[in-house]
């Protein structure tokens, strides 16, 4: 864990003691509390990072609909290293100037994120199920083939046309 992560853990513990603890954690409430109490003073880099994060979120949320009625994400990111910095470079799927290789890498990276999410979900479910073996275990199906096919059904006729 980084020093910054440890600092956040200390914020959380102090917040729970001073504000109360109902078992639920609101990151924005803790951030506002830490800022108000002078525990966290953002520097210029932090502010720029927050703005860049907002811009990236807006990019992630931009969807369009094609002539067949399929809703698709417009902008796609590729994460890469430049020296010791990690960059996210974005490209618009409808921009003819955007290189194909960017989208190949972006789609591969997104697939790896999904695999990682599935692995973590399976681990979390397994750990939960081991807590109380008297209860019926929660089952998680990680094969999404039929789910994706079902979502694509409305577009099958228009794709053939």
N, CA, C and O of each residue as an XYZ file, in Angstrom:
644
protein
N       0.834     -1.184      0.000
C       0.000      0.000      0.000
C       0.882      1.252      0.000
O       1.929      1.283      0.646
N       0.454      2.264     -0.719
C       1.226      3.500     -0.791
C       0.982      4.343      0.459
O       0.033      4.109      1.207
N       1.839      5.310      0.665
C       1.668      6.228      1.797
C       0.326      6.956      1.681
O      -0.356      7.187      2.679
N      -0.040      7.312      0.448
C      -1.313      7.998      0.231
C      -2.482      7.102      0.620
O      -3.431      7.565      1.255
N      -2.424      5.825      0.246
C      -3.476      4.877      0.613
C      -3.563      4.716      2.121
O      -4.656      4.635      2.682
N      -2.405      4.672      2.780
C      -2.404      4.585      4.242
C      -3.018      5.823      4.873
O      -3.719      5.733      5.881
N      -2.752      6.981      4.273
C      -3.332      8.235      4.775
C      -4.859      8.190      4.668
O      -5.562      8.629      5.578
N      -5.355      7.667      3.574
C      -6.799      7.545      3.381
C      -7.400      6.607      4.420
O      -8.483      6.871      4.942
N      -6.704      5.510      4.722
C      -7.183      4.595      5.763
C      -7.288      5.322      7.106
O      -8.228      5.095      7.868
N      -6.318      6.198      7.390
C      -6.364      6.969      8.637
C      -7.540      7.942      8.623
O      -8.201      8.120      9.646
N      -7.814      8.579      7.473
C      -8.992      9.450      7.354
C     -10.244      8.671      7.728
O     -11.078      9.129      8.509
N     -10.348      7.486      7.152
C     -11.548      6.672      7.372
C     -11.723      6.334      8.845
O     -12.825      6.459      9.380
N     -10.662      5.910      9.503
C     -10.765      5.554     10.915
C     -11.161      6.764     11.759
O     -12.017      6.666     12.638
N     -10.530      7.902     11.482
C     -10.867      9.120     12.238
C     -12.300      9.560     11.941
O     -13.032      9.966     12.843
N     -12.688      9.477     10.684
C     -14.063      9.839     10.281
C     -15.078      8.988     11.044
O     -16.061      9.514     11.565
N     -14.847      7.697     11.108
C     -15.770      6.797     11.810
C     -15.899      7.190     13.284
O     -16.997      7.185     13.839
N     -14.770      7.531     13.910
C     -14.790      7.912     15.322
C     -15.526      9.232     15.541
O     -16.291      9.373     16.495
N     -15.290     10.199     14.650
C     -15.841     11.542     14.847
C     -17.268     11.692     14.337
O     -18.063     12.417     14.934
N     -17.599     11.024     13.249
C     -18.903     11.208     12.609
C     -19.852     10.059     12.934
O     -21.062     10.260     13.027
N     -19.318      8.879     13.103
C     -20.150      7.712     13.365
C     -19.907      6.646     12.320
O     -19.310      6.896     11.273
N     -20.381      5.453     12.628
C     -20.134      4.313     11.747
C     -21.389      3.456     11.678
O     -21.759      2.796     12.649
N     -22.048      3.473     10.502
C     -23.217      2.617     10.309
C     -22.882      1.440      9.392
O     -23.774      0.714      8.955
N     -21.583      1.257      9.103
C     -21.147      0.158      8.249
C     -21.104      0.502      6.779
O     -20.588     -0.276      5.976
N     -21.643      1.665      6.406
C     -21.630      2.097      5.000
C     -20.632      3.243      4.844
O     -20.510      4.089      5.730
N     -19.924      3.268      3.727
C     -18.869      4.252      3.514
C     -19.193      5.096      2.290
O     -19.368      4.562      1.194
N     -19.275      6.406      2.470
C     -19.505      7.351      1.377
C     -18.201      8.109      1.138
O     -17.826      8.974      1.931
N     -17.511      7.783      0.041
C     -16.207      8.381     -0.243
C     -16.289      9.900     -0.354
O     -15.375     10.597      0.086
N     -17.369     10.425     -0.932
C     -17.512     11.878     -1.061
C     -17.673     12.537      0.303
O     -17.116     13.609      0.541
N     -18.424     11.913      1.196
C     -18.609     12.469      2.543
C     -17.274     12.505      3.291
O     -16.973     13.476      3.986
N     -16.477     11.442      3.145
C     -15.167     11.407      3.806
C     -14.245     12.456      3.198
O     -13.524     13.140      3.924
N     -14.262     12.591      1.868
C     -13.420     13.583      1.194
C     -13.795     14.995      1.643
O     -12.914     15.802      1.939
N     -15.082     15.299      1.696
C     -15.532     16.627      2.129
C     -15.117     16.878      3.578
O     -14.657     17.966      3.925
N     -15.285     15.867      4.408
C     -14.911     15.974      5.825
C     -13.403     16.203      5.964
O     -12.979     17.066      6.732
N     -12.580     15.425      5.215
C     -11.123     15.555      5.290
C     -10.678     16.937      4.808
O      -9.786     17.545      5.400
N     -11.290     17.424      3.754
C     -10.946     18.742      3.222
C     -11.340     19.833      4.217
O     -10.548     20.730      4.506
N     -12.553     19.753      4.735
C     -13.071     20.748      5.694
C     -12.218     20.798      6.960
O     -12.022     21.864      7.543
N     -11.717     19.649      7.377
C     -10.913     19.575      8.595
C      -9.419     19.800      8.346
O      -8.602     19.615      9.248
N      -9.068     20.197      7.131
C      -7.686     20.529      6.820
C      -6.748     19.331      6.743
O      -5.528     19.490      6.777
N      -7.316     18.136      6.640
C      -6.488     16.936      6.561
C      -5.949     16.711      5.155
O      -4.905     16.087      4.963
N      -6.671     17.223      4.191
C      -6.271     17.005      2.797
C      -6.353     18.326      2.051
O      -7.424     18.916      1.905
N      -5.206     18.770      1.586
C      -5.143     20.005      0.797
C      -4.640     19.649     -0.588
O      -3.466     19.320     -0.757
N      -5.521     19.710     -1.587
C      -5.103     19.311     -2.928
C      -4.084     20.277     -3.529
O      -4.183     21.493     -3.364
N      -3.105     19.706     -4.227
C      -2.140     20.531     -4.945
C      -2.599     20.651     -6.402
O      -3.615     20.071     -6.784
N      -1.860     21.391     -7.198
C      -2.240     21.622     -8.596
C      -2.352     20.309     -9.364
O      -3.286     20.128    -10.145
N      -1.402     19.384     -9.148
C      -1.457     18.093     -9.835
C      -2.742     17.350     -9.483
O      -3.372     16.754    -10.356
N      -3.131     17.381     -8.224
C      -4.361     16.711     -7.793
C      -5.578     17.323     -8.479
O      -6.484     16.605     -8.902
N      -5.597     18.621     -8.587
C      -6.723     19.312     -9.236
C      -6.769     18.953    -10.723
O      -7.839     18.664    -11.258
N      -5.604     18.972    -11.396
C      -5.547     18.609    -12.824
C      -5.973     17.154    -13.005
O      -6.714     16.835    -13.935
N      -5.507     16.269    -12.118
C      -5.900     14.855    -12.192
C      -7.414     14.703    -12.033
O      -8.028     13.887    -12.720
N      -8.018     15.479    -11.138
C      -9.472     15.406    -10.928
C     -10.220     15.874    -12.173
O     -11.215     15.266    -12.569
N      -9.742     16.953    -12.788
C     -10.384     17.454    -14.010
C     -10.223     16.439    -15.141
O     -11.171     16.175    -15.880
N      -9.021     15.869    -15.274
C      -8.779     14.854    -16.310
C      -9.678     13.638    -16.075
O     -10.189     13.045    -17.025
N      -9.865     13.276    -14.819
C     -10.751     12.157    -14.490
C     -12.186     12.460    -14.910
O     -12.882     11.589    -15.433
N     -12.626     13.692    -14.681
C     -13.968     14.097    -15.111
C     -14.102     14.036    -16.632
O     -15.125     13.591    -17.153
N     -13.069     14.483    -17.339
C     -13.087     14.454    -18.804
C     -13.154     13.003    -19.285
O     -13.935     12.679    -20.180
N     -12.338     12.134    -18.695
C     -12.359     10.721    -19.071
C     -13.722     10.102    -18.803
O     -14.213      9.302    -19.599
N     -14.334     10.472    -17.682
C     -15.668      9.946    -17.371
C     -16.682     10.398    -18.425
O     -17.535      9.616    -18.845
N     -16.586     11.651    -18.848
C     -17.490     12.144    -19.895
C     -17.262     11.368    -21.198
O     -18.217     11.045    -21.904
N     -15.991     11.068    -21.515
C     -15.687     10.271    -22.703
C     -16.322      8.880    -22.588
O     -16.913      8.385    -23.548
N     -16.197      8.247    -21.400
C     -16.752      6.903    -21.187
C     -18.263      6.886    -21.356
O     -18.828      5.877    -21.778
N     -18.916      7.976    -21.034
C     -20.380      8.038    -21.043
C     -20.971      8.470    -22.381
O     -22.192      8.514    -22.532
N     -20.117      8.788    -23.352
C     -20.625      9.252    -24.653
C     -20.981      8.058    -25.533
O     -20.117      7.285    -25.945
N     -22.252      7.933    -25.803
C     -22.766      6.851    -26.653
C     -23.462      7.457    -27.858
O     -23.974      8.576    -27.809
N     -23.469      6.696    -28.936
C     -24.182      7.070    -30.155
C     -24.992      5.867    -30.609
O     -24.820      4.761    -30.096
N     -25.877      6.090    -31.575
C     -26.683      5.005    -32.128
C     -26.441      4.961    -33.632
O     -26.518      5.983    -34.313
N     -26.144      3.756    -34.147
C     -25.908      3.643    -35.584
C     -27.238      3.484    -36.334
O     -28.301      3.464    -35.714
N     -27.178      3.375    -37.644
C     -28.393      3.315    -38.468
C     -29.224      2.069    -38.194
O     -30.417      2.045    -38.498
N     -28.606      1.025    -37.620
C     -29.344     -0.196    -37.279
C     -29.968     -0.135    -35.887
O     -30.618     -1.081    -35.442
N     -29.759      0.998    -35.207
C     -30.315      1.147    -33.865
C     -29.419      0.623    -32.755
O     -29.840      0.557    -31.601
N     -28.178      0.248    -33.091
C     -27.242     -0.254    -32.076
C     -26.572      0.912    -31.365
O     -25.997      1.801    -31.993
N     -26.658      0.887    -30.057
C     -26.042      1.919    -29.224
C     -24.597      1.496    -28.968
O     -24.342      0.379    -28.519
N     -23.649      2.400    -29.257
C     -22.233      2.060    -29.087
C     -21.488      3.196    -28.398
O     -21.873      4.363    -28.464
N     -20.404      2.802    -27.734
C     -19.573      3.793    -27.050
C     -18.721      4.504    -28.086
O     -18.096      3.865    -28.933
N     -18.697      5.840    -28.015
C     -18.029      6.652    -29.033
C     -16.514      6.738    -28.843
O     -15.764      6.701    -29.818
N     -16.069      6.851    -27.614
C     -14.650      7.075    -27.371
C     -14.057      5.880    -26.620
O     -14.681      5.306    -25.728
N     -12.821      5.526    -27.016
C     -12.149      4.363    -26.439
C     -10.728      4.718    -26.048
O     -10.021      5.422    -26.769
N     -10.326      4.214    -24.889
C      -9.009      4.542    -24.342
C      -8.039      3.377    -24.476
O      -8.425      2.208    -24.496
N      -6.772      3.743    -24.568
C      -5.669      2.791    -24.461
C      -4.753      3.333    -23.371
O      -4.326      4.487    -23.407
N      -4.466      2.473    -22.408
C      -3.526      2.841    -21.345
C      -2.142      2.363    -21.757
O      -1.970      1.232    -22.213
N      -1.148      3.249    -21.589
C       0.219      2.871    -21.924
C       1.181      3.604    -21.002
O       0.826      4.596    -20.366
N       2.390      3.099    -20.945
C       3.433      3.695    -20.108
C       4.322      4.591    -20.960
O       4.681      4.245    -22.086
N       4.667      5.734    -20.410
C       5.647      6.625    -21.033
C       6.607      7.010    -19.912
O       6.310      7.871    -19.084
N       7.756      6.357    -19.906
C       8.670      6.520    -18.774
C       8.044      5.867    -17.557
O       7.695      4.687    -17.587
N       7.903      6.638    -16.481
C       7.264      6.097    -15.281
C       5.821      6.588    -15.134
O       5.204      6.417    -14.082
N       5.296      7.192    -16.188
C       3.928      7.707    -16.183
C       3.002      6.793    -16.977
O       3.388      6.254    -18.014
N       1.786      6.625    -16.487
C       0.764      5.885    -17.219
C      -0.159      6.895    -17.881
O      -0.681      7.799    -17.229
N      -0.351      6.732    -19.169
C      -1.206      7.637    -19.944
C      -2.439      6.893    -20.429
O      -2.397      5.693    -20.699
N      -3.524      7.623    -20.532
C      -4.709      7.120    -21.224
C      -4.911      8.013    -22.436
O      -5.155      9.212    -22.305
N      -4.808      7.418    -23.610
C      -5.053      8.157    -24.850
C      -6.387      7.691    -25.412
O      -6.653      6.492    -25.494
N      -7.217      8.643    -25.795
C      -8.566      8.361    -26.263
C      -8.661      8.565    -27.763
O      -7.939      9.382    -28.336
N      -9.554      7.819    -28.397
C      -9.864      8.006    -29.821
C     -11.356      7.805    -30.010
O     -11.993      7.024    -29.302
N     -11.898      8.527    -30.979
C     -13.318      8.435    -31.309
C     -13.499      7.368    -32.386
O     -12.807      7.379    -33.403
N     -14.423      6.459    -32.158
C     -14.648      5.334    -33.071
C     -15.076      5.805    -34.463
O     -14.894      5.077    -35.439
N     -15.641      7.006    -34.569
C     -16.081      7.541    -35.862
C     -15.053      8.462    -36.516
O     -15.311      9.012    -37.587
N     -13.895      8.634    -35.885
C     -12.847      9.492    -36.436
C     -11.981      8.670    -37.395
O     -11.279      7.749    -36.977
N     -12.039      9.011    -38.672
C     -11.266      8.279    -39.683
C      -9.758      8.421    -39.484
O      -8.992      7.622    -40.021
N      -9.322      9.420    -38.726
C      -7.896      9.620    -38.457
C      -7.374      8.690    -37.352
O      -6.170      8.456    -37.252
N      -8.273      8.171    -36.535
C      -7.855      7.308    -35.421
C      -7.349      5.980    -35.972
O      -8.038      5.336    -36.763
N      -6.158      5.569    -35.565
C      -5.588      4.325    -36.105
C      -6.302      3.076    -35.602
O      -6.691      2.997    -34.437
N      -6.469      2.104    -36.492
C      -7.126      0.845    -36.156
C      -6.442      0.172    -34.970
O      -7.111     -0.384    -34.099
N      -5.098      0.221    -34.934
C      -4.331     -0.425    -33.854
C      -4.766      0.098    -32.474
O      -4.741     -0.643    -31.491
N      -5.160      1.364    -32.407
C      -5.640      1.927    -31.140
C      -6.854      1.139    -30.645
O      -6.941      0.805    -29.463
N      -7.784      0.847    -31.545
C      -9.007      0.140    -31.155
C      -8.721     -1.331    -30.852
O      -9.340     -1.911    -29.960
N      -7.782     -1.940    -31.592
C      -7.391     -3.321    -31.300
C      -6.878     -3.395    -29.859
O      -7.282     -4.274    -29.098
N      -5.995     -2.476    -29.493
C      -5.441     -2.458    -28.132
C      -6.508     -2.118    -27.101
O      -6.561     -2.733    -26.036
N      -7.358     -1.142    -27.409
C      -8.402     -0.745    -26.472
C      -9.347     -1.895    -26.166
O      -9.649     -2.161    -25.003
N      -9.816     -2.579    -27.206
C     -10.755     -3.697    -27.003
C     -10.092     -4.827    -26.226
O     -10.729     -5.456    -25.381
N      -8.803     -5.091    -26.506
C      -8.086     -6.137    -25.771
C      -7.934     -5.753    -24.295
O      -8.096     -6.596    -23.412
N      -7.624     -4.488    -24.033
C      -7.485     -4.043    -22.652
C      -8.821     -4.107    -21.906
O      -8.867     -4.497    -20.740
N      -9.894     -3.728    -22.578
C     -11.218     -3.809    -21.937
C     -11.584     -5.256    -21.639
O     -12.164     -5.544    -20.592
N     -11.252     -6.171    -22.548
C     -11.528     -7.581    -22.305
C     -10.758     -8.066    -21.082
O     -11.300     -8.804    -20.259
N      -9.507     -7.660    -20.960
C      -8.712     -8.053    -19.791
C      -9.306     -7.493    -18.503
O      -9.259     -8.151    -17.463
N      -9.867     -6.279    -18.562
C     -10.534     -5.707    -17.382
C     -11.724     -6.566    -16.981
O     -11.953     -6.809    -15.796
N     -12.476     -7.022    -17.972
C     -13.641     -7.870    -17.700
C     -13.199     -9.189    -17.072
O     -13.813     -9.656    -16.113
N     -12.144     -9.787    -17.608
C     -11.611    -11.031    -17.044
C     -11.195    -10.798    -15.593
O     -11.505    -11.607    -14.719
N     -10.505     -9.708    -15.341
C     -10.084     -9.377    -13.980
C     -11.269     -9.183    -13.050
O     -11.249     -9.640    -11.907
N     -12.307     -8.501    -13.542
C     -13.519     -8.308    -12.740
C     -14.188     -9.640    -12.419
O     -14.642     -9.859    -11.296
N     -14.246    -10.531    -13.414
C     -14.858    -11.849    -13.200
C     -14.051    -12.669    -12.198
O     -14.618    -13.324    -11.323
N     -12.742    -12.630    -12.327
C     -11.884    -13.343    -11.381
C     -12.124    -12.830     -9.958
O     -12.271    -13.619     -9.024
N     -12.163    -11.502     -9.803
C     -12.359    -10.934     -8.472
C     -13.747    -11.257     -7.934
O     -13.897    -11.560     -6.750
N     -14.763    -11.194     -8.792
C     -16.123    -11.547     -8.370
C     -16.169    -12.985     -7.889
O     -16.747    -13.269     -6.840
N     -15.563    -13.902     -8.647
C     -15.543    -15.321     -8.263
C     -14.844    -15.506     -6.921
O     -15.318    -16.256     -6.067
N     -13.721    -14.825     -6.737
C     -13.002    -14.900     -5.463
C     -13.864    -14.384     -4.320
O     -13.946    -15.016     -3.267
N     -14.515    -13.227     -4.527
C     -15.360    -12.636     -3.479
C     -16.517    -13.566     -3.117
O     -16.828    -13.744     -1.940
N     -17.150    -14.155     -4.123
C     -18.265    -15.088     -3.877
C     -17.755    -16.317     -3.118
O     -18.397    -16.771     -2.171
N     -16.603    -16.854     -3.532
C     -16.036    -18.018     -2.847
C     -15.755    -17.708     -1.379
O     -16.075    -18.510     -0.501
N     -15.163    -16.556     -1.113
C     -14.860    -16.167      0.271
C     -16.148    -16.019      1.066
O     -16.240    -16.487      2.201
N     -17.157    -15.360      0.464
C     -18.441    -15.201      1.152
C     -19.063    -16.566      1.448
O     -19.532    -16.811      2.559
N     -19.064    -17.441      0.461
C     -19.662    -18.769      0.637
C     -18.957    -19.577      1.732
O     -19.599    -20.377      2.413
N     -17.663    -19.380      1.907
C     -16.917    -20.112      2.931
C     -17.224    -19.602      4.346
O     -16.971    -20.304      5.325
N     -17.764    -18.392      4.453
C     -18.047    -17.822      5.768
C     -19.104    -18.616      6.527
O     -18.995    -18.785      7.741
N     -20.114    -19.098      5.833
C     -21.201    -19.822      6.493
C     -21.618    -20.978      5.596
O     -22.478    -20.831      4.728
N     -21.005    -22.107      5.816
C     -21.251    -23.273      4.959
C     -22.636    -23.877      5.198
O     -23.068    -24.743      4.436
N     -23.339    -23.430      6.249
C     -24.689    -23.940      6.511
C     -25.690    -23.379      5.494
O     -26.727    -23.990      5.238
N     -25.376    -22.217      4.916
C     -26.255    -21.626      3.903
C     -25.916    -22.198      2.527
O     -24.794    -22.627      2.258
N     -26.932    -22.186      1.674
C     -26.686    -22.626      0.297
C     -25.728    -21.639     -0.365
O     -25.938    -20.429     -0.272
N     -24.688    -22.127     -1.027
C     -23.722    -21.208     -1.638
C     -24.351    -20.376     -2.760
O     -25.215    -20.851     -3.498
N     -23.905    -19.147     -2.868
C     -24.309    -18.282     -3.975
C     -23.565    -18.773     -5.208
O     -22.349    -18.963     -5.173
N     -24.299    -18.978     -6.302
C     -23.712    -19.457     -7.550
C     -23.561    -18.284     -8.520
O     -24.476    -17.475     -8.669
N     -22.428    -18.199     -9.165
C     -22.173    -17.155    -10.158
C     -21.772    -17.827    -11.470
O     -20.797    -18.578    -11.518
N     -22.519    -17.557    -12.516
C     -22.192    -18.086    -13.846
C     -21.355    -17.037    -14.564
O     -21.766    -15.882    -14.686
N     -20.192    -17.438    -15.035
C     -19.289    -16.496    -15.689
C     -19.235    -16.673    -17.208
O     -18.436    -16.015    -17.875
N     -20.059    -17.537    -17.752
C     -20.150    -17.696    -19.205
C     -21.260    -16.763    -19.686
O     -22.434    -16.990    -19.396
N     -20.893    -15.731    -20.410
C     -21.839    -14.695    -20.845
C     -22.316    -14.888    -22.279
O     -22.977    -14.008    -22.831
N     -21.995    -16.017    -22.886
C     -22.317    -16.239    -24.295
C     -23.795    -16.010    -24.580
O     -24.139    -15.247    -25.482
N     -24.667    -16.658    -23.826
C     -26.108    -16.529    -24.083
C     -26.630    -15.138    -23.726
O     -27.544    -14.631    -24.376
N     -26.057    -14.529    -22.705
C     -26.478    -13.170    -22.335
C     -26.215    -12.194    -23.479
O     -27.068    -11.375    -23.823
N     -25.021    -12.294    -24.062
C     -24.656    -11.396    -25.167
C     -25.517    -11.697    -26.395
O     -26.004    -10.778    -27.053
N     -25.704    -12.985    -26.704
C     -26.536    -13.350    -27.861
C     -27.960    -12.814    -27.691
O     -28.552    -12.321    -28.651
N     -28.506    -12.906    -26.490
C     -29.863    -12.417    -26.244
C     -29.947    -10.908    -26.449
O     -30.923    -10.413    -27.012
N     -28.941    -10.180    -26.000
C     -28.936     -8.726    -26.180
C     -28.778     -8.334    -27.646
O     -29.222     -7.260    -28.052
N     -28.150     -9.198    -28.442
C     -27.949     -8.907    -29.861
C     -29.151     -9.273    -30.728
O     -29.227     -8.839    -31.877
N     -30.089    -10.059    -30.206
C     -31.231    -10.533    -30.997
C     -31.978     -9.426    -31.746
O     -32.291     -9.622    -32.920
N     -32.278     -8.285    -31.141
C     -33.028     -7.268    -31.881
C     -32.287     -6.742    -33.119
O     -32.913     -6.143    -33.993
N     -30.980     -6.954    -33.207
C     -30.201     -6.411    -34.300
C     -29.834     -7.448    -35.353
O     -29.180     -7.118    -36.343
N     -30.244     -8.689    -35.156
C     -29.879     -9.753    -36.086
C     -30.440     -9.507    -37.485
O     -29.727     -9.686    -38.473
N     -31.709     -9.099    -37.582
C     -32.316     -8.862    -38.899
C     -31.677     -7.683    -39.604
O     -31.418     -7.746    -40.806
N     -31.416     -6.591    -38.861
C     -30.858     -5.398    -39.504
C     -29.405     -5.616    -39.908
O     -28.937     -4.963    -40.841
N     -28.668     -6.512    -39.240
C     -27.289     -6.796    -39.626
C     -27.234     -7.568    -40.929
O     -26.297     -7.411    -41.711
N     -28.247     -8.413    -41.166
C     -28.282     -9.221    -42.383
C     -28.724     -8.388    -43.602
O     -28.426     -8.737    -44.744
N     -29.420     -7.313    -43.344
C     -29.955     -6.484    -44.432
C     -28.895     -5.690    -45.145
O     -29.203     -4.950    -46.080
